[in-house]
Amino acid sequence: MRARYIHAMTRSLQALTLWCALAFVAGAAFAQADPPRAREPDSRPRAERETRGAPQDRSRARAPDAARPIAPIDEQAGRKRVLDDLFARLAKAADPEEGRGVAGAIERVFMRSGSDTADLLMSRARSAMQDKKSETALDVLDKLVELEPEWPEAWHQRATARYLAGDRGGAVADLGRTLALEPRHFSALAGLGSILHASGFDKRALEVIRKALEVYPQQEELKTLAEQLAPDVDGRDI
């Protein structure tokens, strides 16, 4: 009796953890942009405020173009254009082979952070996961998400490491962070759908899987899973 009680309590705690993670995903992946903040009052002396907007002394030397921080902006804009083009091609891929080629190109872009330090940490984390050193991988990835919190792939890789370590709730939470930053991340969508299905949340699983197929239609395994889930799920209200 005691063993059965402990087993039941363990399953209840696991379910509670997963539900909390799902609530986070719902908030993170579909959150709207924060409303604009009210402009704070200008605390400078009146004389100083009144000089704002006055013509500047033309004799002052202008900062050289090289000193202006425009390179990161240009790099981000270029990355976005590349990804937008690749995702458009992915959605129109004629067959699985073409889809895999375009998906691979997208994944290579995802793996580049723009920081040599972050890329090195990512390489170490992935090597640790391949060697089945979960603790080492998680230690490195914890540092990585702190260093580059706006890099979707950092969260995605930590989700993978957490899942491999048996932390399903943590994996779902990190997948939510991934999708909040990059809603088209098809690997994160597929992983989240698989975890939801394995946890018995078939209705949500089907919603996520269908979203993944909108982004990347030529995923044969996901198509099969969606076809298996649809008859049982589509008629339900919960």
PyMOL commands that set and color helices and strands:
alter all, ss='L'
color gray80, all
select helices_A, chain A and resi 2-29+46-50+65-67+71-91+96-110+116-130+134-147+152-164+168-181+186-198+202-215+220-233
alter helices_A, ss='H'
color red, helices_A
deselect
rebuild
show_as cartoon
